[in-house]
Amino acid sequence: MEPLVSFFNINNLQFPGEAALRMLWVSLLSNSMGTVVGKICGWSRYESKLAAKLMLAPVLAIFRSGPLNVHLVLFF
């Protein structure tokens, strides 16, 4: 019969290590992709005519308010 409680041992460090490496990889990937997309949107707003600026304005407003929406959901 196996014990009901599994205690921590040194072999269990593999799982948090893998999770930390995956989180680091996803963070680096999302930051780099966001930087590229942000530079493209900023360049197109800077260089384009009024129609392109009006088309990009709602999209950028939604992306900018995303972190605020997450905070509002978490804390209220």
FIDREN-533306 format. One line per field, with one value per atom (N, C-alpha, C): residue in three letters; atom name; x, y, z. Coordinates in nm, 2 decimals. Each point is the difference from the previous one (the first is absolute). Layout:
BEGIN
residuo = (ALA,...)
atomo = (CA,...)
east = (X,...)
north = (Y,...)
up = (Z,...)
***
This chain:
BEGIN
residuo = (MET,MET,MET,GLU,GLU,GLU,PRO,PRO,PRO,LEU,LEU,LEU,VAL,VAL,VAL,SER,SER,SER,PHE,PHE,PHE,PHE,PHE,PHE,ASN,ASN,ASN,ILE,ILE,ILE,ASN,ASN,ASN,ASN,ASN,ASN,LEU,LEU,LEU,GLN,GLN,GLN,PHE,PHE,PHE,PRO,PRO,PRO,GLY,GLY,GLY,GLU,GLU,GLU,ALA,ALA,ALA,ALA,ALA,ALA,LEU,LEU,LEU,ARG,ARG,ARG,MET,MET,MET,LEU,LEU,LEU,TRP,TRP,TRP,VAL,VAL,VAL,SER,SER,SER,LEU,LEU,LEU,LEU,LEU,LEU,SER,SER,SER,ASN,ASN,ASN,SER,SER,SER,MET,MET,MET,GLY,GLY,GLY,THR,THR,THR,VAL,VAL,VAL,VAL,VAL,VAL,GLY,GLY,GLY,LYS,LYS,LYS,ILE,ILE,ILE,CYS,CYS,CYS,GLY,GLY,GLY,TRP,TRP,TRP,SER,SER,SER,ARG,ARG,ARG,TYR,TYR,TYR,GLU,GLU,GLU,SER,SER,SER,LYS,LYS,LYS,LEU,LEU,LEU,ALA,ALA,ALA,ALA,ALA,ALA,LYS,LYS,LYS,LEU,LEU,LEU,MET,MET,MET,LEU,LEU,LEU,ALA,ALA,ALA,PRO,PRO,PRO,VAL,VAL,VAL,LEU,LEU,LEU,ALA,ALA,ALA,ILE,ILE,ILE,PHE,PHE,PHE,ARG,ARG,ARG,SER,SER,SER,GLY,GLY,GLY,PRO,PRO,PRO,LEU,LEU,LEU,ASN,ASN,ASN,VAL,VAL,VAL,HIS,HIS,HIS,LEU,LEU,LEU,VAL,VAL,VAL,LEU,LEU,LEU,PHE,PHE,PHE,PHE,PHE,PHE)
atomo = (N,CA,C,N,CA,C,N,CA,C,N,CA,C,N,CA,C,N,CA,C,N,CA,C,N,CA,C,N,CA,C,N,CA,C,N,CA,C,N,CA,C,N,CA,C,N,CA,C,N,CA,C,N,CA,C,N,CA,C,N,CA,C,N,CA,C,N,CA,C,N,CA,C,N,CA,C,N,CA,C,N,CA,C,N,CA,C,N,CA,C,N,CA,C,N,CA,C,N,CA,C,N,CA,C,N,CA,C,N,CA,C,N,CA,C,N,CA,C,N,CA,C,N,CA,C,N,CA,C,N,CA,C,N,CA,C,N,CA,C,N,CA,C,N,CA,C,N,CA,C,N,CA,C,N,CA,C,N,CA,C,N,CA,C,N,CA,C,N,CA,C,N,CA,C,N,CA,C,N,CA,C,N,CA,C,N,CA,C,N,CA,C,N,CA,C,N,CA,C,N,CA,C,N,CA,C,N,CA,C,N,CA,C,N,CA,C,N,CA,C,N,CA,C,N,CA,C,N,CA,C,N,CA,C,N,CA,C,N,CA,C,N,CA,C,N,CA,C,N,CA,C,N,CA,C,N,CA,C,N,CA,C,N,CA,C)
east = (0.08,-0.08,0.09,-0.03,0.07,-0.04,0.10,-0.04,-0.10,-0.08,-0.11,0.06,0.12,0.06,0.13,0.02,0.13,0.08,0.12,0.08,0.10,0.04,0.09,0.14,0.06,0.14,0.07,0.13,0.08,-0.04,-0.06,-0.04,-0.12,-0.08,-0.11,0.03,0.13,0.04,-0.01,-0.01,0.00,-0.13,-0.11,-0.13,-0.01,0.04,0.00,0.10,0.11,0.11,-0.05,-0.07,-0.06,-0.10,-0.09,-0.10,0.07,0.10,0.07,0.06,0.06,0.06,-0.10,-0.12,-0.11,-0.05,-0.02,-0.05,0.10,0.13,0.10,0.00,-0.02,0.00,-0.13,-0.11,-0.13,0.01,0.06,0.02,0.09,0.11,0.09,-0.06,-0.07,-0.07,-0.11,-0.08,-0.11,0.05,0.11,0.05,0.07,0.07,0.06,-0.11,-0.10,-0.11,-0.07,-0.03,-0.07,0.08,0.13,0.09,0.00,0.00,0.00,-0.13,-0.11,-0.14,-0.01,0.04,-0.01,0.08,0.12,0.08,-0.07,-0.05,-0.07,-0.13,-0.07,-0.12,0.04,0.10,0.05,0.05,0.08,0.05,-0.11,-0.10,-0.11,-0.08,-0.02,-0.07,0.08,0.13,0.08,0.01,0.01,0.03,-0.13,-0.11,-0.12,-0.09,-0.10,-0.10,-0.10,-0.10,-0.10,-0.08,-0.03,-0.09,0.07,0.13,0.07,0.00,0.02,0.01,-0.14,-0.11,-0.13,-0.03,0.06,-0.03,0.08,0.12,0.09,-0.04,-0.06,-0.02,-0.09,-0.11,-0.08,0.08,0.08,0.08,0.10,0.07,0.10,-0.06,-0.12,-0.07,-0.04,-0.04,-0.04,0.13,0.11,0.12,0.05,-0.01,0.06,-0.09,-0.13,-0.08,-0.01,0.07,-0.01,0.05,0.12,0.05,-0.09,-0.06,-0.09,-0.12,-0.05,-0.12,0.03,0.12,0.04,0.00,0.06,0.00,-0.14,-0.09,-0.13,-0.08,0.03,-0.07,0.06,0.13,0.06,-0.03,-0.01,-0.01,-0.14,-0.09,-0.14,-0.10)
north = (-0.12,0.12,0.12,0.10,0.12,0.10,0.09,0.10,0.10,0.05,0.10,0.14,0.03,0.13,-0.02,0.08,0.00,0.12,-0.03,0.11,0.05,0.12,0.07,-0.06,-0.03,-0.04,0.07,-0.02,0.08,-0.03,-0.12,-0.03,0.08,0.06,0.07,0.14,0.04,0.14,0.00,-0.11,0.00,0.07,-0.02,0.06,0.15,0.06,0.15,0.06,-0.07,0.04,0.01,-0.11,0.00,0.11,0.02,0.11,0.14,0.02,0.13,0.02,-0.10,0.02,0.02,-0.06,0.02,0.14,0.05,0.13,0.11,-0.03,0.09,0.01,-0.12,-0.01,0.08,-0.02,0.06,0.15,0.05,0.14,0.06,-0.06,0.06,0.00,-0.10,-0.01,0.11,0.01,0.10,0.14,0.03,0.13,0.04,-0.10,0.04,0.01,-0.08,0.01,0.13,0.04,0.12,0.13,-0.01,0.11,0.01,-0.10,0.01,0.05,-0.05,0.04,0.15,0.04,0.14,0.09,-0.04,0.09,0.01,-0.11,0.01,0.09,-0.01,0.09,0.14,0.03,0.13,0.06,-0.07,0.05,0.03,-0.09,0.02,0.12,0.02,0.12,0.13,-0.01,0.12,0.04,-0.10,0.02,0.01,-0.04,-0.02,0.13,-0.01,0.10,-0.01,0.08,0.01,-0.13,-0.06,-0.12,-0.12,-0.02,-0.10,0.03,0.12,0.04,-0.03,0.03,-0.02,-0.15,-0.08,-0.15,-0.06,0.05,-0.06,0.05,0.11,0.06,-0.09,-0.06,-0.09,-0.13,-0.05,-0.12,0.03,0.11,0.04,0.03,0.06,0.03,-0.12,-0.11,-0.12,-0.07,0.00,-0.07,0.08,0.13,0.08,-0.02,-0.02,-0.02,-0.14,-0.10,-0.14,-0.02,0.05,-0.02,0.07,0.11,0.06,-0.08,-0.06,-0.09,-0.12,-0.06,-0.11,0.04,0.12,0.04,0.03,0.05,0.03,-0.14,-0.10,-0.13,-0.06,0.01,-0.07,0.06,0.14,0.06,0.06,-0.01,0.06,-0.10)
up = (0.00,0.00,0.00,-0.09,-0.01,0.11,0.04,0.11,-0.06,0.09,-0.04,-0.03,0.06,-0.02,-0.07,-0.10,-0.07,0.05,0.05,0.05,-0.10,0.01,-0.09,0.01,-0.12,0.00,-0.12,-0.01,-0.10,-0.14,-0.03,-0.13,-0.05,0.09,-0.03,-0.05,0.00,-0.05,-0.15,-0.07,-0.15,-0.05,0.07,-0.05,0.01,0.11,0.01,-0.09,-0.02,-0.09,-0.15,-0.04,-0.13,-0.02,0.10,-0.01,0.00,0.07,0.00,-0.14,-0.06,-0.13,-0.11,0.01,-0.09,0.01,0.13,0.02,-0.05,0.01,-0.05,-0.15,-0.06,-0.15,-0.05,0.06,-0.04,0.02,0.11,0.02,-0.10,-0.03,-0.10,-0.14,-0.04,-0.13,-0.01,0.11,-0.01,0.00,0.08,0.00,-0.13,-0.07,-0.12,-0.11,0.00,-0.10,0.02,0.12,0.03,-0.04,0.02,-0.04,-0.15,-0.08,-0.15,-0.04,0.05,-0.04,0.04,0.12,0.04,-0.09,-0.04,-0.09,-0.13,-0.05,-0.13,0.01,0.10,0.02,0.02,0.08,0.02,-0.13,-0.07,-0.13,-0.10,0.00,-0.10,0.04,0.13,0.04,-0.02,0.01,-0.02,-0.15,-0.08,-0.14,-0.09,0.05,-0.08,0.00,-0.08,-0.01,0.11,-0.01,0.11,0.00,-0.11,0.00,0.07,-0.02,0.08,0.14,0.04,0.14,0.07,-0.07,0.05,0.01,-0.09,0.01,0.11,0.03,0.10,0.14,0.01,0.13,0.09,-0.04,0.09,0.04,-0.10,0.03,0.11,-0.01,0.10,0.13,0.00,0.12,0.08,-0.08,0.07,0.06,-0.08,0.05,0.12,0.00,0.12,0.12,-0.02,0.12,0.05,-0.07,0.04,0.14,0.04,0.14,0.10,-0.03,0.09,0.02,-0.10,0.01,0.09,-0.01,0.08,0.15,0.03,0.13,0.06,-0.09,0.05,0.03,-0.08,0.02,0.13,0.02,0.11,0.13,0.01,0.13,0.03,-0.10,0.04,-0.03)
***
